[in-house]
Every structure is written in C-alpha cells, then in structure tokens.
Amino acid sequence: MSITSLSITAHLRDSVPLPGGAALVDGFALERRGGGSRRALLRHGRELEVYDLDELFAGERAPAAVFPVPRPEWERGGPSVSPDGSFAVFADQRAVRAVARDGSTLWEHPHDCWGFGGFHPHTGDEREPCPGPEHGSCRISDDGRLVWAHIASASAARNCREHWVVLNAGDGGELARLPLRSESSGSFQLSHPDGAHVGLGIGMGQDGVLLHWARWDGAELRSWGVNQELDRILADVHPGHPGFLTVEHGGADLRLHALDGTVLAERTPEQDEDEDPPCWDHGCGFVDADTVIASTLDSDGAPERARHWLLDARTLEIRGTVDYPDGPVDSYVRPLGDGTWLTYDDAYGTLDRWSTTEE
C-alpha cells in the first residue's frame, strides 16, 4: 500500500533570526500558558533569555526579560518563568531556586543531589556539579501561585528516591508531595489548559517512561499514573481537547487520550512498500483544535525524504503530508496551537512559523 499522496501546502508566516532557537523544536525551551502566551526560554551562557513569541515575530528582537542563571555550571533541568515575567524558577542539581531579574535569590528549596544516582558526600567546590545526566524539572502554575517540581529526595518508608512536590511560589514552602517509584534520567512538565492539572513525564532511559497527572485543590494532592506500559511520552495538550497526546517511546504510534488515560484514537505511520517501516519523532502536537502535526525525520534518514504530516485531531486519521514552497524542511516541528507551527533552519539560524493558510 503506497503512502498517502495528498500534499497540503504550507505558507511561511514569519521568519526571524534566533540563535539557539533549535531548542524550541527539539527540546523544552517553549513555554506555553493558558490565555495563549508562548515564550522561548533560551539559555546563553550565564543568562536565561526570555522571548515573547508574538513580540518576536512582530519585530521585537530584544528579549522580554533576562535572568542571571544561579548556577551556570549546572546545564540541565529546564527553568520556568512566572506568568508576569517577574521571576524564574530553576531546577538545580541540589535545590529548586527562584530568582528575580536582578539575580537575587527569592527562595531556595533544597533537596538531595541528582548526581551519581543518589546519596554521596559533597566535598570541595560546592558549585561544581556532580557527574551524571540525571535531572528533574519545574513548572510555575498558570496563575503564578504554585511551583511543581520533580526532585531527588529519599523516602525510606516507601523506598522512593524521587518526589513530585507542590511549592508555594511566594516563599518556596512545601504544600504537598507525591512519592515516585522512578529512576529519572530527565523529566519535563506541561500545564493542562484547564488551569488545574499538570502532567509530568519522566524518562528512565532503557527502563522506559513514566507519565503522571496531578491536581492540587489547595488541600489535597490528587494524582494518577496513566502509562502502565512504560512506553508513552507526553507530547502535547490543547484547550480544544479535554485530554492529551502521546507518542510511543520508539515512535511506533501516536495516541490521543482522555485525561484519565483512556485511549481515544491511535495512528501508526504510513509507509511505502519498498521502504523500512517509519517511526514518529518525539516532537508532535496540536496545530489547532482540529489538527495534529507530526514528523518522521529520524526514520526517513535523509533530508530529501523529510516528511511532516497533518492528522485529524480527533481520529488521528492522516490528512496528508506538508508541502513546503522551497522543498522539504529538514527540521523537527513544534505546533503553537493557534493554527501555526514552528521549524528551525540550522543553516541560517532562523525560526520559521508556518500555517496552511496565507493569513
């Protein structure tokens, strides 16, 4: 059976130079919030630069805010910026830290060290990061009142080394915690558009992926895991859907889920009879409430065969491949949820925004 032949024309809406912007399409540098806010959080040396994407595409090249990085030696664990842009929170190797624009520490929530998979003495220069790729993550809630943080913190009673904690964004005080039976190599978090739920994806290397959702109502932390197979990566959420999108760890399929994890739709990549089976890349998501975009760059293996796909957002039926005006775009994709998506041109260092309509 031949691959879907229908092509859908992409129109270039914006193109701006943005050094380091590849992290927006192949990483966790894009932070979206309820109300339509989309910001790029880009680390450049000792500074975190924050760009409002709407302002950037409107011609404003200067960052909307710049935060000194509290521990420049630590390069893992993505930050989060408050909705009003007044402070940033960093998931450090040994603490969660809130920092003002002038670099002053607003508060610090210490935790056990991520390095070396656990508990070891620290000697010498405390600024020196310990070896190992392990790290946690943090996310400021859309109302700016809470910080959700994945931390290393032992609990002998439950035999858990890691926890998901809810902190007061004003002072870092702990409000609740969830013990996790995970051995993280890295994690990230997404806020659900309903403003209440937060998703946590924990990568554990060859041991798979854990996926949790939780809600803090001010008195009780309610949480549930939705990835019993340990192979689903949390990809995206959208205001037009009550649930979320995942991709299988090896790229075998995409799934649309209800918030409790129930599978609503599933799609495997299409292939030509004379080609190796393709796989979905990890970057995919909602272009808008009706459309999902996904790519098969890694399995295509050659720039001239790079493909981006548009799918129905409720059934995941494939609508067709994206036809770019100057030929295939060899980039991962990052949809913005407003009818557009991003790609990054490494050759020119530009962030490009596309849609299926000219306006």
Secondary structure, DSSP 8 states (H G I E B T S, - for coil): ------EEE-EEEEEEE-TTGGGGTSSS-EEE-TTS-EEEEEEETTEEEEEEHHHHHTT--S-SEEEE-S-TT---S--EE-TTSSEEEEE-SSEEEEEETTS-EEEEEE-B--GGGS-----S-TTS--SSS---EEEE-TTSSEEEEEEEEEETTTTEEEEEEEEETTT--EEEEEEE----SEEEEEE-TTSSEEEEEEE-GGG-EEEEEEEE-SS-EEEEE--TTS-EEEEE--TT-SSEEEEETTSS-EEEE-TTS-EEEEE-----TTS------S-EEEEETTEEEEE-HHHH-SGGG--EEEEETTT--EEEEEE-TTS---S--EE-SSSEEEEEETTTTEEEEEESS--
